[in-house]
Amino acid sequence: GWTVSGSKKSSNQRVVLYLRRSVDDGDTTRSLPEQEVECRRFAEGIGTIVDVVRENASGVTGKDRPKFVAMIEAAERGACETIACFDCSRFGRFEVAEWGYWLHRLKVAGVTVRLVHGDLSSYGEMAPVMGAVNQHGANQQSLKTSLHVTRGHIGAVEKGCWPGGPPPLGYRVVKRAGWDGKGRRDSTLVVVECDAATV
């Protein structure tokens, strides 16, 4: 069938699985092990799995993902014919222009991208158009998630709370009384006296 990059492929391909999860995307249903199970099952109908690339990183761009870039470069050197991902957002939540850039590099190398969910093989000649539409949707979802996270941080700071993450040197995080493990932003910072002199 037609693939994301628009070229026709036969069976018995060498397949690389690309598994990605962003620690900031709030998506707990797409852990790397769950992705791998479905990608392995999907790849059985394509060929032989020759590598599995696992990455915890934001998908907004590819250049900041060292494993992603290394995978693309290896594919260009002939490491595989197919890259399989859980869905288009796992490959990346790129702007459409960057999405096309990575796919073009792979297409020149004779490598296709296949998706377990939302594979474009059924769209025929419309596959590139539908791919761009889906990728735009994934990118917009990422932007909305970032906006929600930023709003949450601002709200925590306005309440006088620590928005999350490791505290700066000289401080420690204090949870509210009765904290039940939820509401990480319902906490404050206090000075650690032994570190304060260093600061």
Residue frames as a rotation matrix with the C-alpha (Angstrom) as fourth column:
GLY 1
0.567 0.824 0.000 0.00
0.824 -0.567 0.000 0.00
0.000 0.000 -1.000 0.00
TRP 2
0.221 -0.447 0.867 0.93
0.255 -0.831 -0.494 3.65
0.941 0.330 -0.070 -0.25
THR 3
0.007 -0.344 -0.939 2.91
0.993 0.114 -0.034 4.91
0.119 -0.932 0.342 2.70
VAL 4
0.554 0.221 -0.803 3.35
0.519 -0.845 0.126 8.27
-0.651 -0.487 -0.583 4.36
SER 5
-0.253 -0.759 -0.599 6.20
-0.091 -0.598 0.796 9.25
-0.963 0.256 0.083 2.11
GLY 6
0.418 0.641 -0.644 4.22
-0.632 -0.304 -0.713 8.30
-0.652 0.705 0.278 -0.97
SER 7
-0.338 -0.532 -0.776 6.26
-0.912 0.388 0.131 5.45
0.232 0.752 -0.617 -2.43
LYS 8
0.721 0.663 -0.201 5.15
-0.619 0.747 0.244 1.86
0.311 -0.052 0.949 -2.85
LYS 9
-0.340 -0.851 0.401 6.89
-0.940 0.312 -0.135 -0.81
-0.010 -0.423 -0.906 -0.79
SER 10
0.100 0.298 -0.949 6.92
-0.301 0.918 0.257 -4.59
0.949 0.260 0.181 -0.85
SER 11
0.959 0.234 0.159 6.86
-0.232 0.325 0.917 -6.86
0.163 -0.916 0.366 2.18
ASN 12
0.631 -0.736 -0.247 9.95
0.774 0.619 0.132 -8.18
0.055 -0.275 0.960 4.02
GLN 13
0.512 -0.428 0.744 11.26
-0.098 -0.890 -0.445 -4.74
0.853 0.155 -0.498 4.85
ARG 14
-0.441 -0.608 -0.660 13.84
0.778 0.108 -0.619 -4.04
0.448 -0.786 0.425 7.53
VAL 15
0.442 0.781 0.441 11.83
0.319 -0.596 0.737 -2.12
0.838 -0.185 -0.513 10.09
VAL 16
-0.820 -0.560 -0.121 12.92
0.351 -0.323 -0.879 0.29
0.453 -0.763 0.461 12.82
LEU 17
0.311 0.905 -0.289 10.39
0.833 -0.113 0.542 1.02
0.459 -0.409 -0.789 15.55
TYR 18
-0.718 -0.465 0.518 10.43
0.163 -0.836 -0.524 4.60
0.676 -0.292 0.676 16.83
LEU 19
0.239 0.748 -0.620 8.80
0.850 0.148 0.506 5.01
0.470 -0.647 -0.600 20.23
ARG 20
-0.728 -0.487 0.482 8.47
0.241 -0.840 -0.486 8.45
0.642 -0.237 0.729 21.77
ARG 21
0.372 0.815 -0.445 6.84
0.856 -0.116 0.503 9.89
0.358 -0.568 -0.741 24.82
SER 22
-0.279 -0.398 0.874 7.01
0.019 -0.912 -0.409 13.48
0.960 -0.098 0.262 25.95
VAL 23
-0.615 0.002 -0.788 7.18
0.760 0.265 -0.593 13.85
0.208 -0.964 -0.165 29.71
ASP 24
-0.894 0.230 -0.383 5.24
-0.043 -0.898 -0.438 17.10
-0.445 -0.375 0.813 29.33
ASP 25
-0.801 0.572 -0.177 2.36
-0.321 -0.160 0.933 15.98
0.505 0.805 0.312 27.13
GLY 26
-0.453 0.646 0.614 0.21
-0.828 -0.051 -0.558 14.61
-0.329 -0.762 0.558 29.95
ASP 27
0.366 0.574 -0.732 -0.50
-0.820 0.571 0.039 11.50
0.441 0.586 0.680 27.91
THR 28
-0.271 -0.449 0.851 -0.22
-0.853 0.523 0.005 8.55
-0.447 -0.725 -0.525 30.28
THR 29
0.627 0.612 0.481 -1.87
-0.324 0.767 -0.554 6.11
-0.708 0.192 0.679 27.86
ARG 30
0.930 -0.308 -0.201 1.01
-0.130 0.234 -0.963 5.99
0.344 0.922 0.178 25.42
SER 31
0.525 -0.786 0.326 3.89
-0.484 0.039 0.874 4.68
-0.700 -0.616 -0.360 27.47
LEU 32
-0.183 -0.702 -0.689 6.83
-0.981 0.084 0.175 3.32
-0.065 0.707 -0.704 25.55
PRO 33
-0.856 -0.133 0.499 6.08
-0.171 0.985 -0.031 -0.35
-0.488 -0.112 -0.866 26.43
GLU 34
0.110 0.968 0.227 2.48
0.179 0.206 -0.962 0.00
-0.978 0.146 -0.150 25.23
GLN 35
0.480 -0.011 -0.877 3.64
-0.764 -0.497 -0.412 1.61
-0.432 0.867 -0.247 22.01
GLU 36
-0.537 -0.822 -0.189 6.18
-0.818 0.453 0.353 -1.14
-0.205 0.345 -0.916 21.48
VAL 37
-0.511 0.418 0.751 3.62
0.102 0.897 -0.430 -3.93
-0.853 -0.143 -0.502 21.83
GLU 38
0.564 0.825 -0.030 1.41
0.100 -0.105 -0.989 -2.42
-0.820 0.555 -0.142 19.15
CYS 39
0.379 -0.502 -0.778 4.28
-0.878 -0.459 -0.132 -1.43
-0.291 0.733 -0.615 16.88
ARG 40
-0.689 -0.647 0.326 5.76
-0.539 0.759 0.365 -4.95
-0.484 0.076 -0.872 17.03
ARG 41
-0.143 0.731 0.667 2.41
0.342 0.669 -0.660 -6.49
-0.929 0.134 -0.346 16.13
PHE 42
0.741 0.435 -0.511 2.00
-0.229 -0.552 -0.802 -4.01
-0.631 0.711 -0.310 13.27
ALA 43
0.042 -0.852 -0.522 5.53
-0.937 -0.215 0.274 -4.61
-0.346 0.478 -0.807 11.97
GLU 44
-0.314 -0.133 0.940 4.92
-0.067 0.991 0.117 -8.35
-0.947 -0.027 -0.320 11.61
GLY 45
0.558 0.629 0.542 3.03
0.514 0.250 -0.820 -7.60
-0.651 0.736 -0.183 8.41
ILE 46
0.878 -0.276 -0.392 5.79
-0.443 -0.778 -0.445 -5.41
-0.182 0.564 -0.805 7.04
GLY 47
0.417 -0.805 -0.423 9.05
-0.249 0.346 -0.905 -7.24
0.874 0.482 -0.056 7.62
THR 48
0.301 -0.456 -0.838 11.77
0.808 0.589 -0.031 -7.83
0.507 -0.667 0.545 10.20
ILE 49
0.988 0.021 0.153 12.42
-0.069 -0.825 0.561 -5.50
0.138 -0.565 -0.814 13.12
VAL 50
0.318 -0.946 -0.065 16.11
0.605 0.255 -0.754 -4.56
0.730 0.201 0.653 13.10
ASP 51
-0.821 -0.569 -0.043 16.11
0.393 -0.509 -0.765 -1.86
0.414 -0.645 0.642 15.79
VAL 52
0.404 0.890 -0.211 13.92
0.817 -0.246 0.522 -0.20
0.413 -0.383 -0.826 18.42
VAL 53
-0.671 -0.580 0.461 14.54
0.360 -0.799 -0.481 3.48
0.648 -0.157 0.745 19.17
ARG 54
0.318 0.742 -0.591 13.08
0.908 -0.059 0.415 4.73
0.273 -0.668 -0.692 22.46
GLU 55
-0.696 -0.558 0.452 13.04
0.445 -0.829 -0.338 8.44
0.563 -0.035 0.826 23.28
ASN 56
0.233 0.687 -0.688 11.58
0.951 -0.310 0.012 10.63
-0.205 -0.657 -0.725 26.01
ALA 57
-0.804 -0.521 -0.287 11.45
0.418 -0.838 0.350 14.05
-0.423 0.161 0.892 24.43
SER 58
0.035 0.797 -0.603 9.13
-0.168 -0.590 -0.790 16.72
-0.985 0.129 0.113 23.13
GLY 59
-0.117 -0.020 0.993 7.98
0.817 0.566 0.108 16.16
-0.564 0.824 -0.049 19.58
VAL 60
0.656 0.458 -0.599 7.61
0.134 -0.853 -0.505 19.82
-0.743 0.251 -0.621 18.59
THR 61
0.545 -0.532 -0.648 10.84
-0.838 -0.338 -0.427 19.65
0.008 0.776 -0.630 16.59
GLY 62
0.957 -0.209 -0.203 13.14
0.171 0.967 -0.188 16.89
0.235 0.145 0.961 15.43
LYS 63
0.294 -0.933 0.207 16.51
-0.053 -0.232 -0.971 18.62
0.954 0.275 -0.118 15.66
ASP 64
-0.088 -0.300 0.950 16.38
-0.922 -0.338 -0.192 18.63
0.378 -0.892 -0.246 19.47
ARG 65
0.777 0.346 0.527 15.86
-0.515 0.830 0.214 14.85
-0.363 -0.438 0.823 19.63
PRO 66
-0.167 -0.968 -0.190 19.28
-0.919 0.083 0.386 13.18
-0.358 0.239 -0.903 19.34
LYS 67
-0.519 -0.011 0.855 17.90
0.016 1.000 0.023 9.66
-0.854 0.026 -0.519 18.95
PHE 68
0.607 0.785 0.124 15.42
0.228 -0.023 -0.973 10.77
-0.761 0.619 -0.193 16.31
VAL 69
0.611 -0.446 -0.654 18.13
-0.751 -0.588 -0.300 12.53
-0.251 0.675 -0.694 14.30
ALA 70
-0.481 -0.829 0.286 20.46
-0.704 0.560 0.437 9.53
-0.522 0.008 -0.853 14.64
MET 71
-0.103 0.541 0.835 17.65
0.275 0.822 -0.499 7.26
-0.956 0.178 -0.233 13.41
ILE 72
0.857 0.421 -0.297 17.05
-0.117 -0.402 -0.908 9.44
-0.502 0.813 -0.295 10.33
GLU 73
0.236 -0.863 -0.446 20.77
-0.954 -0.294 0.064 9.54
-0.187 0.410 -0.893 9.54
ALA 74
-0.560 -0.404 0.723 21.08
-0.344 0.908 0.240 5.76
-0.754 -0.115 -0.647 9.96
ALA 75
0.362 0.775 0.517 18.09
0.313 0.421 -0.851 5.27
-0.878 0.470 -0.090 7.65
GLU 76
0.807 -0.115 -0.580 19.78
-0.524 -0.592 -0.612 7.47
-0.273 0.798 -0.538 5.06
ARG 77
-0.266 -0.961 -0.074 22.83
-0.934 0.239 0.266 5.22
-0.238 0.139 -0.961 5.28
GLY 78
-0.206 0.254 -0.945 20.66
-0.648 0.688 0.327 2.19
0.733 0.680 0.023 4.49
ALA 79
-0.891 -0.202 0.407 19.86
-0.453 0.469 -0.758 0.81
-0.038 -0.860 -0.509 7.95
CYS 80
-0.481 0.804 0.351 16.20
0.338 0.539 -0.772 0.13
-0.809 -0.252 -0.531 7.11
GLU 81
-0.838 0.310 0.449 13.44
0.406 -0.195 0.893 0.52
0.365 0.930 0.037 4.57
THR 82
0.164 0.966 0.201 10.61
0.287 -0.241 0.927 1.30
0.944 -0.094 -0.316 7.00
ILE 83
-0.959 -0.246 0.140 10.16
-0.055 -0.323 -0.945 3.26
0.278 -0.914 0.296 10.22
ALA 84
-0.116 0.955 -0.273 7.07
0.484 0.295 0.824 2.29
0.868 -0.037 -0.496 12.20
CYS 85
-0.943 -0.093 0.319 5.45
-0.195 -0.621 -0.759 4.55
0.268 -0.779 0.567 14.83
PHE 86
-0.668 0.731 -0.140 2.37
0.558 0.367 -0.744 4.35
-0.492 -0.575 -0.653 17.03
ASP 87
0.550 0.791 0.267 0.80
0.786 -0.382 -0.486 7.38
-0.282 0.477 -0.832 15.31
CYS 88
0.379 -0.431 0.819 1.83
0.583 -0.577 -0.573 10.60
0.719 0.694 0.032 13.59
SER 89
0.803 -0.048 0.594 2.23
-0.387 -0.801 0.457 12.48
0.454 -0.597 -0.662 16.88
ARG 90
0.800 -0.571 0.186 4.80
0.171 0.514 0.841 9.93
-0.576 -0.640 0.508 18.10
PHE 91
0.265 -0.699 0.664 6.93
0.948 0.063 -0.313 10.59
0.177 0.712 0.679 15.01
GLY 92
-0.825 -0.526 -0.205 6.62
0.562 -0.803 -0.200 14.25
-0.059 -0.280 0.958 15.87
ARG 93
0.334 0.899 -0.282 4.28
0.819 -0.425 -0.386 17.15
-0.467 -0.102 -0.878 16.48
PHE 94
-0.655 -0.755 0.042 6.03
0.640 -0.524 0.561 19.24
-0.401 0.395 0.827 13.84
GLU 95
0.059 0.525 -0.849 4.82
-0.498 -0.722 -0.481 22.21
-0.865 0.452 0.218 11.91
VAL 96
0.833 0.406 0.377 3.86
0.060 0.610 -0.790 20.87
-0.551 0.680 0.484 8.50
ALA 97
0.738 -0.601 -0.308 6.97
-0.585 -0.342 -0.736 22.29
0.337 0.723 -0.604 6.78
GLU 98
-0.224 -0.866 0.448 9.32
-0.967 0.253 0.006 20.47
-0.119 -0.432 -0.894 9.15
TRP 99
0.259 0.415 0.872 7.27
-0.277 0.897 -0.345 17.27
-0.925 -0.153 0.347 8.88
GLY 100
0.988 0.141 -0.063 7.78
-0.089 0.185 -0.979 17.43
-0.126 0.973 0.195 5.13
TYR 101
0.335 -0.939 -0.073 11.50
-0.908 -0.301 -0.291 18.02
0.252 0.163 -0.954 5.58
TRP 102
-0.311 -0.468 0.827 12.04
-0.721 0.683 0.116 14.81
-0.620 -0.560 -0.550 7.55
LEU 103
0.471 0.551 0.689 9.81
0.032 0.769 -0.638 12.76
-0.881 0.323 0.345 5.25
HIS 104
0.899 -0.183 -0.398 11.57
-0.432 -0.232 -0.871 14.11
0.067 0.955 -0.288 2.17
ARG 105
-0.094 -0.984 0.150 14.95
-0.995 0.097 0.013 13.04
-0.027 -0.148 -0.989 3.55
LEU 106
-0.267 0.046 0.963 13.57
-0.336 0.932 -0.138 9.57
-0.903 -0.361 -0.234 4.17
LYS 107
0.771 0.622 0.134 11.87
-0.065 0.286 -0.956 9.38
-0.633 0.729 0.261 0.77
VAL 108
0.544 -0.660 -0.519 15.14
-0.818 -0.280 -0.502 10.23
0.186 0.697 -0.692 -1.01
ALA 109
-0.507 -0.773 0.382 16.74
-0.848 0.527 -0.060 7.37
-0.155 -0.354 -0.922 0.93
GLY 110
-0.407 0.426 -0.808 13.92
-0.383 0.724 0.574 5.00
0.829 0.543 -0.132 -0.06
VAL 111
-0.910 0.076 -0.407 12.58
0.393 0.470 -0.791 4.79
0.131 -0.880 -0.457 3.49
THR 112
-0.203 0.922 0.331 8.90
0.004 -0.337 0.941 5.03
0.979 0.192 0.065 4.41
VAL 113
-0.916 0.062 0.396 7.10
-0.400 -0.157 -0.903 5.87
0.006 -0.986 0.169 7.65
ARG 114
-0.353 0.819 -0.453 4.21
0.166 0.531 0.831 3.61
0.921 0.219 -0.323 8.66
LEU 115
-0.644 0.224 0.732 1.73
-0.716 -0.512 -0.474 4.35
0.269 -0.829 0.490 11.44
VAL 116
-0.931 0.340 -0.131 -0.05
0.364 0.865 -0.346 1.79
-0.004 -0.370 -0.929 13.59
HIS 117
0.026 0.954 -0.298 -2.93
0.801 -0.198 -0.565 4.21
-0.598 -0.224 -0.770 14.11
GLY 118
0.618 0.296 -0.728 -3.83
-0.112 -0.883 -0.455 6.55
-0.778 0.363 -0.513 11.28
ASP 119
-0.458 -0.786 0.416 -1.68
0.341 0.278 0.898 4.91
-0.821 0.553 0.141 8.62
LEU 120
-0.057 0.401 -0.914 -2.18
-0.580 -0.759 -0.297 6.69
-0.813 0.513 0.275 5.32
SER 121
-0.869 -0.417 0.265 -1.93
-0.062 0.625 0.778 3.65
-0.490 0.660 -0.569 3.06
SER 122
-0.264 0.853 0.449 -5.68
0.817 0.446 -0.366 3.68
-0.512 0.270 -0.815 2.35
TYR 123
0.345 0.443 -0.828 -5.70
0.101 -0.894 -0.436 7.26
-0.933 0.066 -0.353 1.02
GLY 124
0.478 -0.181 0.859 -3.82
0.859 0.297 -0.416 6.57
-0.180 0.938 0.298 -2.19
GLU 125
-0.154 -0.574 0.804 -2.78
0.751 -0.596 -0.283 9.76
0.642 0.561 0.523 -3.95
MET 126
0.535 0.434 0.725 -4.32
-0.104 -0.818 0.566 11.84
0.838 -0.378 -0.393 -1.17
ALA 127
0.543 -0.339 -0.769 -1.91
0.787 0.524 0.325 10.39
0.292 -0.781 0.551 1.41
PRO 128
-0.565 -0.821 0.085 0.44
0.730 -0.545 -0.413 13.43
0.385 -0.171 0.907 1.41
VAL 129
-0.351 0.523 0.777 -2.50
-0.240 -0.852 0.465 15.81
0.905 -0.023 0.425 1.89
MET 130
0.716 0.669 -0.198 -4.05
-0.022 0.306 0.952 13.77
0.698 -0.677 0.234 4.71
GLY 131
0.176 -0.751 -0.637 -0.64
0.919 0.358 -0.167 13.38
0.353 -0.555 0.753 6.30
ALA 132
-0.730 -0.442 0.521 -0.19
0.312 -0.894 -0.321 17.15
0.608 -0.072 0.791 6.35
VAL 133
0.103 0.858 0.503 -3.67
-0.396 -0.429 0.812 17.63
0.912 -0.283 0.295 7.84
ASN 134
0.762 0.171 -0.625 -3.02
0.393 0.646 0.655 15.07
0.516 -0.744 0.425 10.57
GLN 135
-0.200 -0.933 -0.300 0.38
0.909 -0.063 -0.411 16.55
0.364 -0.355 0.861 11.32
HIS 136
-0.543 0.082 0.835 -1.07
-0.089 -0.995 0.040 20.05
0.835 -0.052 0.548 11.63
GLY 137
0.561 0.823 0.089 -3.62
-0.254 0.069 0.965 18.70
0.788 -0.564 0.247 14.11
ALA 138
0.529 -0.452 -0.718 -0.87
0.776 0.600 0.194 17.04
0.344 -0.660 0.668 16.18
ASN 139
-0.559 -0.777 0.287 1.14
0.624 -0.623 -0.471 20.27
0.546 -0.084 0.834 16.18
GLN 140
-0.212 0.571 0.793 -1.86
-0.361 -0.800 0.480 22.32
0.908 -0.184 0.376 17.32
GLN 141
0.763 0.459 -0.455 -2.55
0.186 0.518 0.835 19.84
0.619 -0.722 0.310 20.12
SER 142
0.009 -0.864 -0.503 1.02
0.950 0.165 -0.265 20.30
0.312 -0.475 0.823 21.34
LEU 143
-0.688 -0.249 0.682 0.67
0.178 -0.968 -0.175 24.09
0.704 0.001 0.710 21.30
LYS 144
0.278 0.875 0.397 -2.60
-0.373 -0.282 0.884 23.90
0.885 -0.394 0.248 23.25
THR 145
0.661 -0.103 -0.743 -1.03
0.605 0.660 0.446 21.58
0.445 -0.744 0.499 25.83
SER 146
-0.447 -0.894 -0.039 1.88
0.794 -0.376 -0.478 24.00
0.412 -0.245 0.878 26.26
LEU 147
-0.422 0.376 0.825 -0.58
-0.217 -0.925 0.311 26.85
0.880 -0.048 0.472 26.76
HIS 148
0.677 0.722 -0.145 -2.46
-0.085 0.272 0.958 24.90
0.731 -0.636 0.246 29.45
VAL 149
0.309 -0.656 -0.689 0.79
0.897 0.442 -0.018 24.03
0.317 -0.612 0.725 31.25
THR 150
-0.675 -0.587 0.447 1.90
0.458 -0.808 -0.371 27.66
0.579 -0.046 0.814 31.15
ARG 151
0.022 0.775 0.632 -1.45
-0.378 -0.578 0.723 28.82
0.925 -0.255 0.280 32.51
GLY 152
0.762 0.246 -0.599 -1.10
0.352 0.620 0.701 26.29
0.544 -0.745 0.386 35.33
HIS 153
-0.183 -0.922 -0.340 2.37
0.927 -0.046 -0.373 27.57
0.328 -0.384 0.863 36.19
ILE 154
-0.634 -0.006 0.774 1.18
0.011 -1.000 0.001 31.16
0.773 0.009 0.634 36.22
GLY 155
0.420 0.892 0.166 -1.77
-0.260 -0.056 0.964 30.26
0.869 -0.448 0.209 38.42
ALA 156
0.547 -0.296 -0.783 0.49
0.744 0.601 0.293 28.46
0.384 -0.743 0.549 40.90
VAL 157
-0.560 -0.827 0.055 2.90
0.735 -0.526 -0.427 31.40
0.382 -0.199 0.902 41.11
GLU 158
-0.372 0.493 0.786 0.05
-0.223 -0.870 0.440 33.88
0.901 -0.012 0.434 41.55
LYS 159
0.745 0.645 -0.170 -1.13
-0.044 0.302 0.952 31.82
0.665 -0.702 0.253 44.54
GLY 160
0.370 -0.696 0.615 2.37
-0.925 -0.339 0.173 31.96
0.088 -0.633 -0.769 45.99
CYS 161
0.749 -0.043 0.661 3.05
-0.148 0.962 0.230 28.30
-0.646 -0.271 0.714 45.21
TRP 162
-0.407 -0.908 -0.104 5.98
-0.506 0.129 0.853 26.57
-0.761 0.400 -0.511 43.53
PRO 163
0.306 0.659 -0.687 4.96
-0.924 0.034 -0.380 25.54
-0.227 0.751 0.620 39.99
GLY 164
0.952 0.051 0.301 6.97
-0.026 0.996 -0.086 22.31
-0.305 0.074 0.950 39.99
GLY 165
0.614 -0.785 -0.082 10.36
0.058 0.148 -0.987 20.92
0.787 0.602 0.136 39.11
PRO 166
0.083 -0.674 -0.734 13.54
0.932 0.313 -0.182 20.78
0.352 -0.670 0.654 41.20
PRO 167
0.921 0.241 -0.305 13.87
0.352 -0.849 0.394 23.71
-0.164 -0.470 -0.867 43.62
PRO 168
0.561 -0.764 0.319 16.78
-0.158 -0.477 -0.865 26.13
0.813 0.435 -0.388 43.17
LEU 169
-0.218 -0.761 -0.611 19.88
0.627 0.371 -0.685 25.82
0.748 -0.532 0.396 45.35
GLY 170
-0.957 -0.190 0.218 19.19
-0.049 -0.638 -0.768 27.04
0.285 -0.746 0.602 48.86
TYR 171
-0.260 0.937 0.235 15.51
-0.966 -0.251 -0.067 26.07
-0.004 -0.244 0.970 48.88
ARG 172
-0.990 0.111 0.088 13.41
0.113 0.993 0.026 22.98
-0.084 0.036 -0.996 49.46
VAL 173
-0.469 0.883 -0.021 9.82
-0.346 -0.163 0.924 22.22
0.812 0.441 0.382 48.52
VAL 174
-0.936 0.287 0.204 7.27
-0.126 0.267 -0.955 21.99
-0.328 -0.920 -0.214 51.33
LYS 175
-0.641 0.766 -0.047 3.95
0.324 0.326 0.888 20.30
0.696 0.554 -0.457 50.59
ARG 176
-0.229 0.655 0.720 0.76
-0.748 -0.592 0.300 21.51
0.622 -0.470 0.626 52.19
ALA 177
-0.716 0.048 0.697 -0.54
-0.576 0.524 -0.628 19.70
-0.395 -0.850 -0.347 55.26
GLY 178
0.100 0.792 0.602 -2.49
-0.202 0.609 -0.767 16.59
-0.974 -0.045 0.221 54.34
TRP 179
-0.108 -0.209 -0.972 -0.94
-0.971 -0.188 0.148 16.38
-0.213 0.960 -0.183 50.89
ASP 180
0.483 0.445 0.754 -2.19
-0.317 0.892 -0.324 13.21
-0.817 -0.083 0.571 49.16
GLY 181
-0.339 -0.703 0.625 0.31
0.425 0.479 0.768 13.06
-0.839 0.526 0.136 46.30
LYS 182
0.135 0.455 0.880 -1.87
0.985 -0.156 -0.071 15.07
0.106 0.876 -0.470 43.96
GLY 183
0.937 0.279 0.212 -1.77
0.279 -0.960 0.031 18.76
0.212 0.030 -0.977 43.13
ARG 184
0.168 -0.972 -0.163 2.02
0.980 0.182 -0.075 19.09
0.103 -0.148 0.984 42.84
ARG 185
-0.339 -0.322 0.884 1.66
0.417 -0.894 -0.166 22.84
0.843 0.312 0.437 42.48
ASP 186
0.727 0.593 0.347 0.05
-0.098 -0.412 0.906 23.21
0.680 -0.692 -0.241 45.89
SER 187
0.496 -0.674 -0.547 3.45
0.868 0.367 0.335 23.61
-0.025 -0.641 0.767 47.55
THR 188
0.969 -0.211 0.126 5.86
-0.211 -0.977 -0.014 26.35
0.127 -0.013 -0.992 48.55
LEU 189
0.248 -0.957 -0.154 9.60
0.408 0.247 -0.879 26.93
0.879 0.155 0.452 48.86
VAL 190
0.997 -0.074 -0.002 11.43
-0.031 -0.443 0.896 27.50
-0.068 -0.893 -0.444 52.12
VAL 191
0.414 -0.910 0.016 15.06
-0.750 -0.351 -0.560 28.47
0.516 0.219 -0.828 52.66
VAL 192
0.791 -0.346 -0.505 17.53
0.490 0.852 0.184 25.73
0.366 -0.393 0.843 53.58
GLU 193
0.946 -0.325 -0.001 19.74
-0.265 -0.773 0.577 27.52
-0.188 -0.545 -0.817 56.08
CYS 194
0.310 -0.891 0.333 22.84
0.207 0.405 0.891 25.36
-0.928 -0.207 0.309 55.55
ASP 195
-0.022 -0.277 0.961 22.76
0.988 0.138 0.062 26.13
-0.150 0.951 0.271 51.82
ALA 196
0.874 0.477 0.091 21.82
0.486 -0.864 -0.130 29.78
0.017 0.158 -0.987 52.23
ALA 197
0.498 -0.764 -0.409 25.37
-0.090 -0.515 0.853 30.73
-0.862 -0.388 -0.325 53.20
THR 198
-0.382 -0.622 0.683 26.65
0.606 0.390 0.693 29.20
-0.698 0.679 0.228 49.96
VAL 199
0.291 0.594 0.750 24.07
0.947 -0.289 -0.139 31.08
0.134 0.751 -0.646 47.94
